[in-house]
Amino acid sequence: MTLQNYNPHLKIESDSFVWRYMDFNKIWDLLSNNSVYFSRLDTFHDPIEGLPLAHRANLQTRHILQYELPEEEFMKLENPLNKIDSLQIGKWQKGTYCSCWYLTEIKIGENEPSNHHESLAMWNFINCGEGFVVKINFNKIHSLISNSLTELNDEELFSAKYGKVQYLNYGEYLNMLNGSSDDFMPSLIKHNSYKFENELRFLLLRDKVMDTNNDRTGIKLRLNQPIGYKDHEIEILAHPDMSEKDYKFYGAKFKSIGFDLKASSILTRNVVRQFLK
C-alpha cells in the first residue's frame, strides 16, 4: 500500500516536525512496541468528524437557529438530519482511521526564530502533570509509516493518505469551494475553532469488513524499522507540571528502552509556585 499526499497544494515546509501529546500508556506503546495507532473517526471527541461539508453546515445553522428562533418557528423547519442516512454516517466515520499530529514548520526565506516549540493549548488536553509529547522530524515519521505500509497485508484497507487539516467556517464553505476544482476530503477538514491544533493526519481507509466480530475501533501499524533515537529526529518531553519524583521515575523507564526524557521549558503557575513558597 502506497502512502499518498491527499492535498499536495498545501505544502509542508522543510525542517518540519510533528508532535503527539499523549498519556504514558500511549507513548509507551508507540516507543516500546515500535507502532503507530490509528483511531477510528467515530471515537474522536468531535462528533462530526468525517461528515461532508454540506451536512456540517446544516447542523451548525440548525444549532444557531434553535437558540435564536421562537420554538414554534424552529419546529416548522425541516430537519436536515432526516436527509442523512445513519448507515451512511457510519460508513463515513467507521471507514476512516486516523493518526493525528501537531505540525510545526519553518517557512523558507523568513528571518524568524524557530517556531518548533511546545503548545500550551495542546498540553491542556492532558491531565495536569501526567502527559508527554513526542517530537519527531516529519520526514522521519513519514518514511517510517510509508515503508511499513508497503509491507502491510490487510484486505480490509484500500488506501493510505496523509495531509494537512484545513480549517474553515462551515457556514461559509460555499465561498471556499466556489470556482475551485479542488477535492476536499471530509476527514481533513475541521472547524476554525480547532485551528490551534494545526494538525497533520495520516489516514487508513477501510471499505470491507472481513470479520464482523471485529469492531476495529483502531488499527495498530507495526513499523518495520525502529524509531531509534537521534537528537535531531526525536525528542520526548514531560508535562510542564510533572512532579520531580514522577519525572525521574518515567525518565528511568524511557532510558531502559533507549530514549531520554527531557523537561518542558514552559513555566506554568504550578511550576512557579514551587519556587515562590
Backbone as JSON, one array per atom type, in Angstrom:
{
  "sequence": "MTLQNYNPHLKIESDSFVWRYMDFNKIWDLLSNNSVYFSRLDTFHDPIEGLPLAHRANLQTRHILQYELPEEEFMKLENPLNKIDSLQIGKWQKGTYCSCWYLTEIKIGENEPSNHHESLAMWNFINCGEGFVVKINFNKIHSLISNSLTELNDEELFSAKYGKVQYLNYGEYLNMLNGSSDDFMPSLIKHNSYKFENELRFLLLRDKVMDTNNDRTGIKLRLNQPIGYKDHEIEILAHPDMSEKDYKFYGAKFKSIGFDLKASSILTRNVVRQFLK",
  "N": [[0.84, -1.19, 0.0], [0.58, 2.17, -0.88], [1.59, 5.25, 0.5], [0.03, 8.3, 0.13], [0.07, 11.82, -0.54], [-2.69, 13.67, 0.16], [-3.51, 16.31, -0.23], [-1.49, 17.93, -1.85], [-1.16, 20.57, -2.62], [-1.14, 22.03, -0.34], [1.57, 22.84, 0.94], [4.13, 21.2, 2.77], [6.52, 22.48, 4.77], [10.16, 22.5, 4.58], [12.31, 21.1, 7.11], [10.35, 20.45, 8.98], [8.46, 19.48, 11.9], [6.59, 17.0, 13.68], [4.28, 16.52, 16.35], [3.14, 14.54, 19.1], [0.87, 14.64, 21.62], [0.33, 12.92, 24.54], [-0.8, 10.35, 26.9], [0.95, 8.25, 29.33], [0.6, 5.46, 28.74], [0.0, 5.42, 26.01], [2.24, 6.63, 24.79], [4.19, 4.87, 25.58], [3.42, 2.57, 24.27], [3.83, 3.38, 21.63], [6.65, 3.74, 21.56], [7.9, 1.49, 22.83], [6.73, -0.72, 21.58], [7.14, -0.06, 19.02], [5.22, 1.08, 17.16], [2.46, 2.65, 15.44], [-0.6, 4.03, 16.27], [-3.81, 4.07, 14.84], [-6.8, 5.73, 15.12], [-10.33, 5.17, 14.94], [-12.64, 7.34, 13.29], [-15.15, 7.84, 14.51], [-14.62, 7.6, 17.17], [-13.51, 9.9, 18.04], [-13.36, 13.09, 19.8], [-14.73, 15.19, 18.57], [-17.91, 15.19, 17.29], [-18.69, 15.34, 14.62], [-16.74, 14.49, 12.94], [-15.49, 13.6, 9.79], [-17.89, 13.95, 8.38], [-19.48, 15.17, 5.39], [-19.03, 18.52, 4.06], [-21.42, 19.95, 3.5], [-23.37, 18.79, 5.17], [-22.29, 19.36, 7.67], [-22.47, 22.14, 7.67], [-25.26, 22.45, 7.61], [-25.96, 21.36, 10.1], [-24.65, 23.14, 11.83], [-25.98, 25.54, 11.25], [-28.58, 24.87, 12.0], [-28.24, 24.45, 14.72], [-27.68, 27.07, 15.62], [-30.05, 28.43, 14.91], [-31.88, 27.15, 16.51], [-31.55, 28.31, 18.97], [-32.0, 30.98, 18.44], [-34.47, 31.38, 17.19], [-38.05, 31.61, 17.81], [-39.67, 28.92, 19.54], [-41.88, 27.72, 18.21], [-41.49, 28.49, 15.55], [-39.05, 27.36, 15.0], [-39.66, 24.65, 15.14], [-41.01, 24.24, 12.8], [-39.15, 24.06, 10.87], [-37.42, 22.15, 8.43], [-35.82, 19.2, 9.27], [-32.48, 18.76, 8.79], [-31.1, 16.46, 9.43], [-32.77, 14.38, 8.86], [-32.29, 13.83, 6.26], [-29.98, 12.5, 6.13], [-28.72, 9.4, 6.0], [-28.35, 7.07, 8.59], [-26.74, 4.83, 8.3], [-25.07, 5.66, 6.3], [-23.68, 7.7, 7.58], [-22.28, 6.13, 9.38], [-20.65, 4.77, 7.59], [-19.04, 6.82, 6.61], [-17.64, 7.62, 8.94], [-16.75, 5.25, 10.25], [-15.19, 4.06, 8.38], [-12.77, 5.25, 8.24], [-9.55, 5.64, 9.56], [-7.34, 7.23, 11.76], [-4.27, 8.9, 12.45], [-3.21, 11.45, 14.36], [-1.27, 14.43, 14.35], [0.46, 17.22, 15.73], [1.61, 19.93, 13.91], [4.62, 21.66, 13.23], [6.4, 24.2, 11.5], [9.12, 25.72, 9.68], [9.14, 28.44, 7.76], [10.57, 28.81, 4.63], [12.94, 31.3, 3.81], [12.1, 33.3, 5.5], [13.13, 35.48, 7.97], [12.93, 34.55, 10.79], [12.81, 33.47, 14.22], [13.08, 29.99, 15.22], [10.02, 28.2, 15.17], [9.54, 25.85, 16.36], [8.19, 24.87, 18.91], [6.71, 23.95, 22.09], [3.16, 23.53, 22.63], [1.03, 25.15, 24.71], [-1.71, 25.11, 24.71], [-2.23, 22.58, 23.61], [-1.1, 20.97, 25.58], [-2.97, 21.37, 27.55], [-4.96, 19.6, 27.01], [-4.35, 17.31, 28.27], [-4.35, 15.49, 31.33], [-3.39, 17.24, 34.23], [0.02, 17.37, 34.68], [0.51, 14.72, 33.94], [1.21, 13.91, 31.38], [2.94, 13.45, 28.17], [4.98, 14.51, 25.4], [5.83, 13.61, 22.12], [8.22, 14.56, 19.86], [8.93, 14.54, 16.52], [10.94, 14.47, 13.63], [9.42, 15.38, 10.62], [9.98, 14.17, 8.08], [11.18, 11.85, 8.97], [9.13, 10.37, 10.4], [7.28, 10.14, 8.35], [8.7, 8.57, 6.51], [9.02, 6.21, 8.0], [6.33, 5.34, 8.38], [5.46, 5.18, 5.7], [7.22, 3.24, 4.56], [6.52, 1.04, 6.11], [3.88, 0.61, 5.41], [4.08, -0.37, 2.84], [4.55, -3.02, 3.18], [2.35, -3.9, 4.46], [-0.3, -6.14, 4.94], [-3.46, -6.17, 4.65], [-6.61, -6.91, 4.05], [-8.9, -5.46, 4.39], [-8.35, -2.81, 4.11], [-7.97, -0.17, 1.74], [-6.61, 2.1, 0.96], [-4.12, 4.61, 1.71], [-3.5, 7.74, 3.1], [-2.1, 11.05, 3.59], [-2.03, 14.36, 5.01], [-2.31, 17.94, 5.46], [-4.63, 19.33, 7.8], [-7.43, 21.27, 6.91], [-8.8, 24.31, 7.97], [-11.91, 25.84, 8.45], [-14.85, 27.93, 8.3], [-17.81, 26.35, 8.48], [-20.24, 27.41, 7.73], [-19.61, 29.08, 5.68], [-18.61, 27.6, 3.64], [-19.26, 27.33, 0.94], [-18.24, 29.59, -0.27], [-15.57, 28.99, -0.26], [-15.41, 26.75, -1.88], [-16.46, 27.61, -4.27], [-15.89, 27.96, -7.65], [-13.63, 26.45, -7.56], [-11.58, 23.67, -8.36], [-10.65, 21.88, -6.63], [-10.62, 18.92, -4.65], [-12.09, 18.11, -1.63], [-11.32, 16.39, 1.22], [-13.37, 15.05, 3.65], [-12.39, 14.11, 6.14], [-10.12, 15.57, 6.45], [-10.77, 18.1, 7.14], [-11.69, 20.61, 9.41], [-13.48, 22.61, 11.84], [-12.89, 26.15, 12.24], [-12.49, 26.72, 14.93], [-10.88, 24.77, 15.93], [-8.37, 25.35, 15.12], [-6.02, 25.82, 16.52], [-4.9, 23.35, 16.9], [-3.49, 22.68, 14.64], [-3.17, 20.48, 12.75], [-1.62, 17.62, 11.24], [-2.47, 14.79, 9.43], [-2.34, 11.23, 9.25], [-3.9, 8.77, 7.35], [-5.86, 5.8, 7.2], [-7.87, 4.01, 5.03], [-10.83, 2.17, 4.98], [-12.81, -0.27, 3.4], [-14.01, -2.71, 3.51], [-15.39, -5.37, 5.5], [-14.11, -7.96, 6.82], [-14.23, -9.6, 9.02], [-16.93, -9.79, 10.92], [-17.14, -9.88, 13.64], [-15.15, -8.38, 14.6], [-14.77, -5.31, 15.76], [-12.95, -3.24, 15.44], [-12.01, -0.57, 16.5], [-9.71, 0.71, 16.31], [-6.53, 0.71, 14.56], [-3.44, -0.81, 14.65], [-0.35, -0.02, 13.43], [2.46, -1.73, 12.82], [5.77, -0.74, 12.83], [8.3, -1.27, 10.44], [10.86, -0.61, 10.79], [13.04, 0.45, 13.39], [12.12, 3.18, 15.52], [14.17, 4.51, 16.75], [16.76, 6.67, 18.14], [17.76, 9.91, 17.81], [19.09, 13.11, 18.37], [18.31, 15.13, 16.59], [16.11, 14.11, 15.37], [14.1, 13.06, 17.05], [12.42, 13.85, 20.09], [11.52, 13.56, 23.52], [9.34, 14.97, 25.74], [8.44, 15.92, 29.03], [5.35, 16.59, 30.75], [4.7, 20.01, 31.58], [3.89, 20.42, 34.25], [4.67, 18.16, 35.6], [5.68, 16.28, 38.42], [8.82, 16.31, 40.22], [9.53, 13.82, 41.24], [7.95, 12.02, 39.69], [8.99, 12.63, 37.2], [11.63, 11.68, 37.33], [11.11, 8.97, 37.74], [9.71, 8.17, 35.37], [11.65, 8.92, 33.57], [13.67, 7.04, 33.99], [12.38, 4.75, 33.07], [11.98, 5.28, 30.32], [14.67, 5.49, 29.61], [15.43, 2.85, 29.83], [14.63, 1.69, 27.47], [16.06, 2.99, 25.63], [15.62, 5.76, 25.23], [15.73, 9.26, 25.95], [14.29, 11.32, 28.43], [13.14, 14.62, 28.51], [12.89, 17.74, 30.26], [10.12, 20.0, 30.23], [10.16, 23.31, 28.82], [8.34, 25.16, 29.51], [6.95, 27.52, 31.72], [4.63, 27.13, 34.12], [1.85, 28.05, 36.28], [1.82, 26.27, 38.43], [4.44, 25.32, 38.41], [5.96, 27.65, 38.89], [5.02, 28.36, 41.42], [6.27, 26.47, 43.05], [8.78, 27.5, 43.44], [8.35, 29.85, 44.73], [7.52, 29.58, 47.26]],
  "CA": [[0.0, 0.0, 0.0], [1.38, 3.38, -1.03], [1.14, 6.43, 1.24], [-0.08, 9.41, -0.8], [-0.31, 13.12, -0.02], [-4.01, 13.94, -0.4], [-3.62, 17.71, -0.66], [-0.11, 18.42, -2.04], [-1.12, 22.03, -2.79], [-0.82, 22.57, 0.98], [2.96, 22.42, 1.06], [4.73, 21.0, 4.09], [7.83, 23.12, 4.66], [11.32, 21.72, 5.01], [12.63, 21.2, 8.53], [9.11, 20.37, 9.76], [8.36, 18.47, 12.95], [5.24, 16.67, 14.14], [4.24, 16.29, 17.79], [1.99, 13.81, 19.64], [0.66, 14.84, 23.05], [-0.37, 11.71, 24.95], [-0.51, 9.85, 28.24], [2.08, 7.32, 29.35], [0.3, 4.19, 28.07], [0.06, 5.6, 24.55], [3.61, 6.89, 24.35], [4.95, 3.65, 25.82], [3.08, 1.66, 23.18], [4.5, 3.88, 20.44], [8.09, 3.58, 21.61], [8.36, 0.14, 23.2], [6.23, -1.67, 20.59], [7.51, 0.45, 17.69], [3.97, 1.02, 16.39], [1.64, 3.85, 15.37], [-2.0, 3.65, 16.41], [-4.78, 4.84, 14.07], [-8.11, 5.66, 15.77], [-11.48, 5.33, 14.06], [-13.13, 8.71, 13.42], [-16.29, 7.98, 15.41], [-14.15, 7.58, 18.55], [-12.94, 11.2, 18.34], [-14.18, 13.99, 20.61], [-15.58, 15.96, 17.66], [-18.92, 14.23, 16.8], [-18.97, 15.46, 13.19], [-15.57, 14.08, 12.17], [-15.72, 12.81, 8.6], [-19.11, 14.29, 7.66], [-19.28, 16.13, 4.3], [-19.18, 19.93, 4.45], [-22.8, 20.4, 3.44], [-24.07, 18.32, 6.36], [-21.77, 20.11, 8.81], [-23.05, 23.49, 7.61], [-26.66, 22.35, 8.01], [-26.02, 21.13, 11.54], [-24.26, 24.37, 12.5], [-27.07, 26.5, 11.07], [-29.72, 24.43, 12.81], [-27.89, 24.69, 16.12], [-27.82, 28.51, 15.9], [-31.45, 28.79, 14.8], [-32.61, 26.59, 17.65], [-31.45, 29.25, 20.08], [-32.39, 32.34, 18.05], [-35.86, 31.45, 16.74], [-39.09, 31.12, 18.73], [-39.78, 27.47, 19.45], [-42.85, 27.29, 17.22], [-40.91, 28.67, 14.22], [-37.98, 26.39, 14.83], [-40.23, 23.32, 14.94], [-41.51, 24.15, 11.43], [-38.04, 23.87, 9.96], [-37.13, 20.78, 8.03], [-34.64, 18.71, 9.96], [-31.51, 18.25, 7.81], [-30.66, 15.13, 9.8], [-33.63, 13.38, 8.23], [-31.79, 13.57, 4.92], [-28.72, 11.79, 6.27], [-28.92, 8.02, 6.41], [-27.44, 6.72, 9.68], [-25.76, 3.87, 7.78], [-24.1, 6.43, 5.53], [-22.81, 8.35, 8.56], [-21.38, 5.09, 9.87], [-19.68, 4.48, 6.55], [-18.09, 7.93, 6.58], [-16.81, 7.68, 10.13], [-16.15, 3.97, 10.61], [-14.3, 3.61, 7.32], [-11.54, 6.05, 8.25], [-8.72, 5.53, 10.76], [-6.52, 8.44, 11.71], [-3.22, 9.21, 13.41], [-3.17, 12.92, 14.33], [-0.03, 15.03, 14.84], [0.56, 18.67, 15.73], [2.65, 20.25, 12.95], [5.33, 22.94, 13.27], [7.21, 24.39, 10.31], [9.88, 26.95, 9.5], [8.94, 28.86, 6.38], [11.82, 29.16, 3.95], [13.1, 32.68, 3.36], [11.66, 34.24, 6.52], [14.13, 35.65, 9.03], [12.24, 34.46, 12.07], [13.33, 32.38, 15.06], [12.38, 28.71, 15.06], [8.73, 28.09, 15.85], [9.39, 24.48, 16.85], [8.05, 24.97, 20.36], [5.55, 23.27, 22.65], [1.89, 24.25, 22.62], [0.35, 25.05, 26.0], [-3.09, 24.73, 24.42], [-2.27, 21.14, 23.44], [-0.84, 20.38, 26.89], [-4.18, 21.47, 28.37], [-5.83, 18.47, 26.73], [-3.87, 16.17, 29.06], [-4.48, 15.69, 32.77], [-2.3, 18.04, 34.78], [1.22, 16.72, 35.17], [0.57, 13.28, 33.67], [1.39, 13.61, 29.97], [4.21, 13.55, 27.47], [4.88, 14.81, 23.98], [6.91, 13.12, 21.26], [8.5, 15.46, 18.74], [9.64, 13.74, 15.52], [11.14, 15.07, 12.32], [8.36, 14.92, 9.73], [10.5, 13.23, 7.08], [11.46, 10.59, 9.66], [7.9, 9.61, 10.65], [6.71, 9.85, 7.04], [9.44, 7.45, 5.95], [8.71, 5.01, 8.78], [4.97, 4.89, 8.07], [5.38, 4.84, 4.3], [7.9, 1.97, 4.34], [5.78, -0.03, 6.79], [2.65, 0.36, 4.66], [4.36, -1.15, 1.63], [4.56, -4.42, 3.57], [1.11, -4.2, 5.19], [-1.24, -7.03, 4.27], [-4.75, -6.02, 5.32], [-7.59, -6.93, 2.96], [-9.99, -4.52, 4.65], [-7.9, -1.46, 3.79], [-7.75, 0.02, 0.31], [-5.84, 3.3, 0.64], [-3.46, 5.33, 2.8], [-3.28, 9.14, 2.74], [-1.71, 11.98, 4.64], [-2.2, 15.74, 4.58], [-2.66, 18.96, 6.45], [-6.05, 19.62, 8.02], [-7.85, 22.62, 6.52], [-9.73, 24.85, 8.96], [-12.81, 26.8, 7.84], [-16.18, 28.12, 8.85], [-18.7, 25.53, 7.66], [-21.3, 28.24, 7.2], [-19.11, 29.81, 4.52], [-17.85, 26.66, 2.83], [-19.53, 27.53, -0.48], [-17.3, 30.61, -0.75], [-14.28, 28.35, -0.44], [-15.49, 25.79, -2.97], [-16.93, 28.24, -5.49], [-14.89, 28.18, -8.68], [-12.43, 25.66, -7.3], [-11.64, 22.29, -8.81], [-10.05, 21.04, -5.6], [-11.46, 17.95, -3.98], [-11.83, 18.26, -0.22], [-11.57, 15.17, 1.96], [-14.02, 15.45, 4.91], [-11.58, 13.79, 7.32], [-9.01, 16.53, 6.53], [-11.38, 19.42, 7.33], [-12.25, 20.87, 10.74], [-13.94, 23.97, 12.06], [-11.85, 27.1, 12.62], [-12.28, 26.73, 16.38], [-9.85, 23.78, 16.24], [-7.17, 25.73, 14.37], [-4.84, 25.77, 17.38], [-4.34, 22.0, 16.83], [-2.56, 22.69, 13.5], [-2.99, 19.05, 12.55], [-1.3, 16.82, 10.07], [-3.07, 13.48, 9.68], [-2.12, 10.04, 8.45], [-5.21, 8.13, 7.27], [-6.06, 4.49, 6.6], [-9.25, 3.94, 4.58], [-11.34, 0.8, 5.02], [-14.08, -0.4, 2.67], [-14.52, -4.06, 3.67], [-15.4, -5.94, 6.85], [-13.88, -9.39, 6.64], [-14.63, -10.26, 10.26], [-18.0, -8.99, 11.53], [-16.97, -9.91, 15.09], [-14.05, -7.48, 14.95], [-15.28, -3.94, 15.62], [-11.8, -2.45, 15.0], [-12.07, 0.85, 16.82], [-8.4, 1.25, 15.98], [-5.62, -0.16, 13.82], [-2.05, -0.59, 15.05], [0.61, -0.26, 12.36], [3.8, -2.06, 13.28], [6.8, -0.15, 11.98], [9.28, -2.3, 10.07], [12.17, -0.11, 11.18], [12.95, 1.07, 14.72], [12.08, 4.65, 15.57], [15.54, 4.91, 17.05], [16.89, 7.93, 18.86], [18.77, 10.9, 17.42], [18.64, 14.4, 18.89], [17.72, 15.97, 15.56], [14.95, 13.44, 14.79], [13.04, 12.78, 18.01], [12.56, 14.28, 21.47], [10.41, 13.24, 24.42], [9.26, 15.99, 26.78], [7.47, 15.67, 30.1], [4.36, 17.64, 31.0], [5.28, 21.11, 32.37], [3.54, 20.32, 35.67], [5.04, 16.85, 36.17], [6.48, 16.39, 39.64], [10.21, 15.85, 40.1], [9.53, 12.38, 41.52], [7.44, 11.31, 38.52], [9.92, 12.86, 36.09], [12.77, 10.76, 37.47], [10.59, 7.62, 37.56], [9.48, 7.91, 33.94], [12.92, 9.06, 32.88], [14.36, 5.76, 34.08], [11.68, 3.79, 32.22], [12.33, 5.58, 28.93], [16.08, 5.18, 29.44], [15.58, 1.4, 29.71], [14.39, 1.28, 26.08], [16.94, 3.75, 24.75], [15.18, 7.13, 24.97], [15.93, 10.22, 27.03], [13.18, 12.21, 28.73], [13.58, 15.98, 28.78], [11.93, 18.59, 30.96], [9.49, 21.06, 29.44], [10.69, 24.65, 29.07], [7.22, 26.04, 29.82], [6.71, 27.84, 33.12], [3.22, 27.22, 34.46], [1.61, 28.54, 37.64], [2.23, 25.25, 39.39], [5.9, 25.28, 38.45], [6.47, 28.87, 39.52], [4.66, 28.33, 42.85], [7.23, 25.65, 43.77], [9.97, 28.31, 43.74], [7.96, 31.07, 45.4], [6.98, 29.27, 48.58]],
  "C": [[0.88, 1.24, 0.0], [0.76, 4.54, -0.26], [1.18, 7.64, 0.31], [-0.48, 10.7, -0.08], [-1.64, 13.54, -0.66], [-4.13, 15.36, -0.92], [-2.23, 18.33, -0.82], [-0.02, 19.92, -2.28], [-0.9, 22.74, -1.46], [0.59, 22.09, 1.34], [3.39, 22.28, 2.51], [6.18, 21.47, 3.99], [8.95, 22.18, 5.07], [11.59, 21.99, 6.49], [11.36, 21.23, 9.39], [9.21, 19.28, 10.82], [6.89, 18.22, 13.27], [5.33, 16.22, 15.59], [2.99, 15.47, 18.15], [1.95, 14.02, 21.15], [-0.18, 13.67, 23.55], [-0.01, 11.31, 26.38], [0.57, 8.78, 28.17], [1.8, 6.03, 28.58], [0.44, 4.3, 26.56], [1.49, 5.83, 24.07], [4.48, 5.64, 24.55], [4.68, 2.62, 24.72], [3.79, 2.08, 21.9], [5.98, 3.51, 20.44], [8.54, 2.15, 21.89], [7.92, -0.91, 22.19], [6.53, -1.23, 19.16], [6.31, 0.42, 16.74], [3.23, 2.35, 16.47], [0.18, 3.43, 15.37], [-2.89, 4.62, 15.63], [-6.16, 4.64, 14.7], [-9.23, 5.87, 14.76], [-12.16, 6.67, 14.34], [-14.28, 8.84, 14.41], [-15.9, 7.86, 16.87], [-13.56, 8.92, 18.97], [-13.91, 12.05, 19.16], [-15.16, 14.78, 19.76], [-16.6, 15.02, 17.02], [-19.17, 14.3, 15.3], [-17.73, 15.18, 12.35], [-16.0, 13.26, 10.96], [-16.99, 13.12, 7.83], [-18.81, 15.29, 6.55], [-19.62, 17.55, 4.74], [-20.64, 20.37, 4.48], [-23.57, 20.0, 4.68], [-23.58, 19.05, 7.61], [-22.38, 21.51, 8.85], [-24.5, 23.47, 8.05], [-26.8, 22.19, 9.52], [-25.67, 22.41, 12.31], [-25.38, 25.4, 12.43], [-28.25, 26.14, 11.96], [-29.47, 24.68, 14.3], [-28.11, 26.16, 16.49], [-29.29, 28.92, 15.9], [-32.27, 28.28, 15.97], [-32.62, 27.56, 18.82], [-32.01, 30.63, 19.73], [-33.85, 32.47, 17.65], [-36.82, 31.06, 17.86], [-39.3, 29.63, 18.49], [-40.73, 27.02, 18.35], [-42.32, 27.45, 15.8], [-39.82, 27.64, 13.96], [-38.54, 25.0, 14.51], [-40.76, 23.14, 13.51], [-40.39, 23.88, 10.42], [-37.86, 22.39, 9.63], [-35.82, 20.36, 8.67], [-33.65, 18.13, 8.96], [-31.01, 16.86, 8.15], [-31.52, 14.04, 9.17], [-33.14, 13.0, 6.85], [-30.48, 12.77, 4.95], [-29.0, 10.39, 6.81], [-27.89, 7.65, 7.48], [-26.38, 5.72, 9.23], [-24.67, 4.59, 6.99], [-23.13, 7.16, 6.46], [-21.8, 7.34, 9.1], [-20.3, 4.75, 8.87], [-18.61, 5.57, 6.49], [-17.11, 7.85, 7.74], [-16.08, 6.37, 10.42], [-15.23, 3.42, 9.54], [-12.98, 4.34, 7.28], [-10.83, 5.94, 9.6], [-7.61, 6.56, 10.66], [-5.47, 8.48, 12.81], [-2.94, 10.7, 13.3], [-1.89, 13.43, 14.99], [-0.12, 16.55, 14.75], [1.78, 19.05, 14.89], [3.28, 21.61, 13.23], [6.27, 23.0, 12.07], [8.04, 25.67, 10.43], [9.76, 27.32, 8.04], [10.25, 29.34, 5.78], [11.82, 30.63, 3.56], [12.64, 33.71, 4.38], [12.69, 34.29, 7.65], [13.44, 35.71, 10.38], [12.88, 33.35, 12.88], [12.49, 31.12, 14.87], [11.06, 28.72, 15.81], [8.45, 26.65, 16.25], [9.33, 24.51, 18.38], [6.79, 24.25, 20.8], [4.31, 24.17, 22.57], [1.2, 24.05, 23.97], [-1.1, 24.65, 25.8], [-3.22, 23.22, 24.26], [-1.99, 20.42, 24.77], [-2.12, 20.37, 27.74], [-5.18, 20.36, 28.09], [-5.49, 17.26, 27.61], [-4.0, 16.5, 30.53], [-3.21, 16.31, 33.34], [-1.14, 17.17, 35.27], [1.41, 15.28, 34.75], [0.96, 12.93, 32.24], [2.82, 13.78, 29.46], [3.94, 14.02, 26.05], [6.09, 14.21, 23.28], [7.03, 14.07, 20.09], [9.4, 14.71, 17.76], [9.78, 14.54, 14.23], [10.11, 14.5, 11.35], [8.84, 13.9, 8.7], [10.78, 11.87, 7.69], [10.18, 9.77, 9.84], [7.21, 9.26, 9.34], [7.38, 8.63, 6.42], [9.1, 6.15, 6.67], [7.34, 4.46, 8.43], [4.87, 4.42, 6.63], [6.02, 3.47, 4.02], [7.15, 0.8, 4.97], [4.51, -0.38, 6.03], [2.9, -0.47, 3.41], [4.36, -2.64, 1.92], [3.29, -4.83, 4.31], [0.19, -5.07, 4.35], [-2.55, -7.02, 5.05], [-5.82, -5.88, 4.25], [-8.73, -5.95, 3.17], [-9.63, -3.09, 4.24], [-7.61, -1.34, 2.3], [-6.88, 1.23, -0.03], [-5.23, 3.9, 1.9], [-3.12, 6.73, 2.32], [-2.64, 9.89, 3.9], [-1.91, 13.39, 4.11], [-2.49, 16.66, 5.73], [-4.18, 19.06, 6.59], [-6.32, 21.06, 7.61], [-8.94, 23.08, 7.5], [-10.58, 25.93, 8.29], [-14.11, 26.89, 8.59], [-17.16, 27.37, 7.96], [-19.83, 26.35, 7.06], [-20.89, 29.01, 5.96], [-18.36, 28.89, 3.56], [-18.08, 26.85, 1.34], [-18.58, 28.57, -1.08], [-15.94, 29.99, -1.06], [-14.3, 27.43, -1.66], [-15.86, 26.42, -4.3], [-15.79, 28.51, -6.46], [-13.62, 27.4, -8.49], [-12.63, 24.24, -7.78], [-11.06, 21.33, -7.78], [-11.08, 20.09, -5.01], [-11.1, 17.98, -2.5], [-12.25, 16.99, 0.53], [-12.15, 15.52, 3.32], [-13.17, 15.18, 6.15], [-10.34, 14.67, 7.43], [-9.54, 17.96, 6.62], [-11.96, 19.51, 8.73], [-12.67, 22.33, 10.83], [-12.79, 24.86, 12.54], [-11.54, 27.1, 14.11], [-11.22, 25.72, 16.82], [-8.49, 24.14, 15.63], [-5.9, 25.65, 15.2], [-4.17, 24.39, 17.35], [-3.35, 21.85, 15.67], [-2.18, 21.27, 13.07], [-2.43, 18.65, 11.19], [-1.78, 15.41, 10.38], [-2.55, 12.42, 8.7], [-3.41, 9.22, 8.51], [-5.11, 6.75, 6.63], [-7.54, 4.36, 6.28], [-9.68, 2.49, 4.41], [-12.67, 0.71, 4.29], [-14.67, -1.8, 2.77], [-14.52, -4.43, 5.15], [-15.31, -7.45, 6.68], [-14.36, -10.19, 7.84], [-15.66, -9.4, 10.98], [-17.91, -8.97, 13.06], [-15.87, -8.96, 15.57], [-14.49, -6.04, 14.69], [-14.19, -2.98, 15.13], [-11.98, -0.95, 15.24], [-10.72, 1.52, 16.56], [-7.58, 0.22, 15.23], [-4.19, 0.2, 14.24], [-1.13, -0.98, 13.9], [1.99, -0.52, 12.96], [4.83, -1.49, 12.31], [7.88, -1.19, 11.69], [10.71, -1.84, 10.3], [12.03, 0.54, 12.55], [12.9, 2.58, 14.63], [13.47, 5.19, 15.88], [15.57, 6.22, 17.82], [18.06, 8.74, 18.33], [18.22, 12.26, 17.84], [17.9, 15.22, 17.85], [16.45, 15.35, 14.99], [13.8, 13.25, 15.78], [13.41, 13.29, 19.4], [11.33, 13.83, 22.25], [10.44, 14.24, 25.56], [8.18, 15.64, 27.78], [6.53, 16.86, 30.24], [4.98, 18.73, 31.87], [5.02, 20.99, 33.86], [3.9, 18.98, 36.29], [5.93, 17.05, 37.39], [7.89, 15.86, 39.4], [10.31, 14.34, 40.3], [9.08, 11.59, 40.3], [8.4, 11.45, 37.34], [11.09, 11.87, 36.16], [12.32, 9.31, 37.27], [10.41, 7.28, 36.09], [10.76, 8.04, 33.13], [13.7, 7.76, 32.87], [13.72, 4.72, 33.16], [12.02, 4.03, 30.75], [13.79, 5.24, 28.65], [16.29, 3.69, 29.22], [15.32, 0.9, 28.3], [15.11, 2.2, 25.09], [16.52, 5.16, 24.43], [15.42, 8.0, 26.2], [14.68, 11.07, 27.19], [13.74, 13.57, 29.08], [12.48, 16.76, 29.49], [11.37, 19.65, 30.03], [10.1, 22.41, 29.81], [9.59, 25.63, 29.46], [7.1, 26.26, 31.32], [5.21, 28.02, 33.34], [3.08, 27.77, 35.87], [2.09, 27.55, 38.67], [3.74, 25.18, 39.53], [6.45, 26.47, 39.21], [6.18, 28.86, 41.03], [5.66, 27.51, 43.67], [8.45, 26.47, 44.2], [9.64, 29.59, 44.5], [7.38, 30.82, 46.78], [7.81, 29.95, 49.66]]
}
